[in-house]
Amino acid sequence: MFTKMAVRGFKRVNWVSREVVGRIEPWSRSFSSTGKLQEKIYELRTYNLIPQKVGEFLALSKDKFHLRTSHSVLLGYWTTELGGLNQVVHLWEYGSLNERAEVRAKLGQDQDWQNQYFQKILPMLQNQDNVTLKSLTEPAAPGPDTSGVYELWNLEMKTNPEDWIKLLRDSSQELESESRSLQGVFQSVVGPMNSGIVVWRHQNLDSAAQLKHDLLNSVQGKELWSRVVKGDSKILAPTPFSPWR
């Protein structure tokens, strides 16, 4: 039987646990093998390809990329249409930075992945770039069968994160419409240290052209833009093996 002190202690620990859990949105939670609460992380990777090798790279990826997705969760894989040339962009989800490290270690030992894909694409790459992110909204589910047009925003901010995080999330959600949907809103963690990343899905390119106009003509959008040092946008086309289509 619990003593009164033990019961009071249990209640206090239980209340603290609920308080800590409440700070992390349910969709962003994961647990380690020891049961410790962790926050999911996302990795945005950009590969710049040798122009003459783009077709070969994409053909090999279409045929062999299942070897990579057997190890971790892929959200989106795209080629750049505007805002960059000869690039592929992909977004991954992990339960934690430790999980990512474990996946990378397993990939190094996966001979099928190494021999059938990874070693073959190395001569096709000019350079690679990556940034880890945490999500500010619940990322979208896999897309419909028909492919849409995607847009990636990378906004470098000039004020502290607590000054723009809510504004970025709220202004992005406000811009959703019948012709465009919000796929995810993220804050940079490792890499650029004060950036917001937004991924959109458009029904067509005209919707993409209208998006910035709508942002700069909304009250929240104007307030957000006043905090931006530099903003980059890319139009992306999903590959056949991209979950976000």
Residue pairs with C-beta under 8 A, 6 or more apart in sequence:
2 10
20 37
21 29
21 37
24 37
24 39
25 138
27 135
27 138
27 139
28 39
28 40
28 134
28 135
28 138
29 37
29 38
29 39
29 40
30 37
30 38
30 39
30 40
30 95
30 96
30 99
31 37
31 38
31 95
32 38
32 95
32 96
32 98
38 95
38 96
39 96
39 134
40 93
40 94
40 95
40 96
40 134
40 135
41 93
41 94
41 95
41 96
41 97
41 100
41 132
41 133
41 134
41 189
42 75
42 91
42 92
42 93
42 94
42 132
42 133
42 134
42 135
42 139
42 184
42 186
43 91
43 92
43 94
43 100
43 130
43 131
43 132
43 133
44 89
44 90
44 91
44 130
44 131
44 132
44 133
44 186
44 197
45 89
45 90
45 91
45 92
45 128
45 129
45 130
46 84
46 87
46 88
46 89
46 128
46 129
46 130
47 87
47 88
47 89
47 125
47 127
47 128
48 86
48 87
48 125
48 126
48 127
48 128
48 129
49 57
49 86
49 87
49 88
49 124
49 125
49 126
50 86
50 123
50 124
50 125
50 126
51 85
51 86
53 123
53 124
54 79
54 86
56 124
57 88
57 121
57 124
58 79
58 88
58 239
60 117
60 120
60 121
61 77
61 88
61 117
61 121
61 239
61 241
62 239
62 240
62 241
64 116
64 117
65 77
65 117
65 241
66 241
67 110
67 112
67 113
67 116
67 117
68 74
68 107
68 113
68 117
69 241
71 103
71 106
71 107
71 110
71 113
72 92
72 93
72 94
72 99
72 100
72 103
73 92
73 93
73 94
74 90
74 91
74 92
74 93
74 241
74 242
74 243
75 91
75 92
75 93
75 139
75 184
75 243
75 244
76 89
76 90
76 91
76 150
76 183
76 199
76 236
76 238
76 242
76 243
76 244
77 88
77 89
77 90
77 91
77 238
77 239
77 241
77 242
78 88
78 89
78 90
78 150
78 236
78 237
78 238
78 239
78 242
79 87
79 88
79 89
79 236
79 237
79 239
80 86
80 87
80 88
80 89
80 234
80 235
80 236
80 237
81 149
81 235
81 236
81 237
82 234
82 235
83 152
83 232
83 233
83 234
83 235
84 234
86 126
87 234
88 239
89 152
89 234
89 236
91 184
91 199
91 244
92 100
93 139
94 100
94 103
97 132
100 132
107 113
107 114
107 118
108 114
130 191
131 188
131 189
131 190
131 191
131 192
131 195
131 197
132 188
132 189
132 190
132 191
133 186
133 187
133 188
133 189
133 197
134 186
134 187
134 189
135 184
135 185
135 186
136 165
136 168
136 169
136 185
136 186
136 187
136 196
137 169
137 172
137 173
137 182
137 184
137 185
139 183
139 184
140 181
140 182
140 183
140 184
140 201
140 244
142 243
142 244
142 245
143 201
143 238
143 242
143 243
143 244
143 245
144 245
145 245
146 245
147 237
147 238
147 245
148 201
148 202
148 203
148 238
148 245
149 201
149 202
149 203
149 204
149 205
149 207
149 208
149 235
149 236
149 237
150 183
150 199
150 200
150 201
150 202
150 235
150 236
150 237
150 238
150 244
151 199
151 200
151 202
151 208
151 211
151 233
151 234
151 235
151 236
152 197
152 198
152 199
152 200
152 233
152 234
152 236
153 196
153 197
153 198
153 199
153 200
153 231
153 232
153 233
154 195
154 196
154 197
154 231
154 232
154 233
154 234
155 168
155 195
155 196
155 197
155 198
155 224
155 228
155 230
155 231
155 232
156 192
156 194
156 195
156 228
156 229
156 230
156 231
157 164
157 194
157 195
157 196
157 227
157 228
157 229
158 194
158 227
158 228
158 229
159 227
160 194
161 187
161 194
163 227
164 196
164 224
164 227
165 187
165 196
167 220
167 223
167 224
167 227
168 185
168 187
168 196
168 198
168 224
169 185
170 220
171 215
171 218
171 220
171 221
171 223
171 224
172 182
172 185
172 198
173 182
173 185
174 218
174 220
174 221
175 182
175 211
175 214
175 215
175 218
175 221
176 182
177 207
179 202
179 203
179 204
179 207
179 210
180 200
180 201
180 202
180 203
180 207
180 208
180 211
181 200
181 201
182 198
182 199
182 200
183 199
183 200
183 201
183 244
184 197
184 198
184 199
185 196
185 197
185 198
185 199
186 196
186 197
186 198
186 199
187 195
187 196
187 197
188 194
188 195
188 196
188 197
199 244
200 208
200 211
201 244
202 208
202 211
205 235
208 235
212 233
214 221
215 221
215 224
215 225
216 222
216 225
225 231
238 244
238 245
